[in-house]
Amino acid sequence: MPSNQTDGKIAARIREAREYLELNPEEFSEMLSLTSAELQAIEDAQSPVSAALLTEIAKVVGRSLEFFTGDVSAKEASERTDFLARAAETLSEQDIGELQRFAAYLRSRSQSAAA
């Protein structure tokens, strides 16, 4: 796959992951120690993403590097998120908030174990 197509795919996956977590660009860029303009350039595929930054993004959003690079098929990723969405459909707003906090806890626990 040509580099510009790869960059575009990675950029789209970064934006998708951010939006799935319901983070606005300002929140997400702050989490990554980037400016909003830098994040915008990355999400618009106007600026390449270093391996180190992509690794940090993967940790922050709780995704594997393969999710961003395309080594995990979009179908597999979609099936996982569809399953979670169906499971959460009947939850109250309070329950969804608790689920989000628990997911953040699991991500931080995984990061601590990997360190």
C-alpha positions as CSV (number, residue, x, y, z in Angstrom):
1,M,0.0,0.0,0.0
2,P,1.5,3.4,-0.9
3,S,2.6,5.6,2.0
4,N,0.0,8.3,1.4
5,Q,-2.8,5.6,1.5
6,T,-1.3,4.1,4.7
7,D,-1.0,7.6,6.3
8,G,-4.7,8.2,5.4
9,K,-5.8,4.9,6.8
10,I,-3.9,5.5,10.1
11,A,-5.2,9.1,10.3
12,A,-8.8,7.8,9.8
13,R,-8.4,5.2,12.5
14,I,-6.9,7.7,15.0
15,R,-10.0,10.0,14.5
16,E,-12.3,7.0,14.7
17,A,-10.8,5.9,18.0
18,R,-11.0,9.5,19.4
19,E,-14.6,9.9,18.4
20,Y,-15.5,6.4,19.7
21,L,-14.3,7.5,23.1
22,E,-16.3,10.8,22.7
23,L,-13.2,12.9,23.2
24,N,-13.0,16.3,21.5
25,P,-9.8,17.2,19.7
26,E,-8.7,19.5,22.5
27,E,-9.1,16.8,25.2
28,F,-7.3,14.2,23.0
29,S,-4.5,16.5,22.0
30,E,-3.9,17.4,25.6
31,M,-3.7,13.7,26.6
32,L,-1.0,13.3,23.9
33,S,0.9,16.5,24.7
34,L,0.1,17.8,21.3
35,T,-1.4,21.1,20.2
36,S,-4.9,21.0,18.6
37,A,-3.3,22.1,15.3
38,E,-0.9,19.2,15.4
39,L,-3.7,16.7,16.1
40,Q,-5.8,18.2,13.3
41,A,-2.9,17.8,10.9
42,I,-2.4,14.2,11.9
43,E,-6.2,13.4,11.6
44,D,-6.3,15.1,8.2
45,A,-3.3,13.0,7.1
46,Q,-1.3,16.1,6.5
47,S,1.4,15.2,9.1
48,P,3.0,11.8,9.5
49,V,2.7,9.9,12.7
50,S,5.9,8.6,14.3
51,A,6.0,5.1,15.7
52,A,6.5,6.5,19.2
53,L,3.4,8.8,18.9
54,L,1.3,6.0,17.4
55,T,2.3,3.7,20.2
56,E,1.3,6.4,22.7
57,I,-2.1,6.9,20.9
58,A,-2.7,3.2,21.0
59,K,-2.1,3.2,24.8
60,V,-4.3,6.2,25.4
61,V,-7.3,4.8,23.4
62,G,-6.8,1.2,24.5
63,R,-6.3,-0.2,21.0
64,S,-3.5,-2.3,19.5
65,L,-1.1,-0.9,17.0
66,E,-2.6,-3.4,14.5
67,F,-5.9,-1.5,14.7
68,F,-4.2,1.6,13.4
69,T,-1.9,-0.1,10.8
70,G,-4.6,-2.3,9.4
71,D,-3.2,-5.6,10.4
72,V,-6.5,-6.3,12.2
73,S,-9.3,-6.3,9.6
74,A,-11.9,-3.6,9.8
75,K,-14.5,-6.4,9.9
76,E,-12.9,-7.9,13.0
77,A,-12.7,-4.5,14.7
78,S,-16.2,-3.6,13.7
79,E,-17.6,-6.9,15.1
80,R,-16.0,-6.2,18.4
81,T,-17.3,-2.7,18.7
82,D,-20.7,-3.7,17.4
83,F,-20.9,-6.4,20.1
84,L,-20.0,-3.9,22.8
85,A,-22.5,-1.3,21.5
86,R,-25.3,-3.9,21.5
87,A,-24.4,-4.9,25.1
88,A,-24.5,-1.3,26.2
89,E,-27.8,-0.3,24.4
90,T,-30.0,-0.8,27.4
91,L,-27.7,0.7,30.0
92,S,-28.7,3.9,31.8
93,E,-26.5,7.0,31.4
94,Q,-25.1,6.4,34.9
95,D,-24.2,2.8,33.9
96,I,-22.5,4.0,30.7
97,G,-20.5,6.5,32.8
98,E,-19.4,3.6,35.1
99,L,-18.6,1.5,32.1
100,Q,-16.4,4.2,30.6
101,R,-14.6,4.6,34.0
102,F,-14.1,0.9,34.2
103,A,-12.7,0.8,30.6
104,A,-10.3,3.6,31.5
105,Y,-9.2,1.6,34.6
106,L,-8.6,-1.5,32.5
107,R,-6.5,0.5,30.0
108,S,-4.4,2.0,32.8
109,R,-4.0,-1.5,34.4
110,S,-2.9,-3.0,31.1
111,Q,-0.4,-0.1,30.6
112,S,1.0,-0.6,34.2
113,A,1.4,-4.3,33.6
114,A,3.2,-3.7,30.3
115,A,5.6,-1.2,31.9
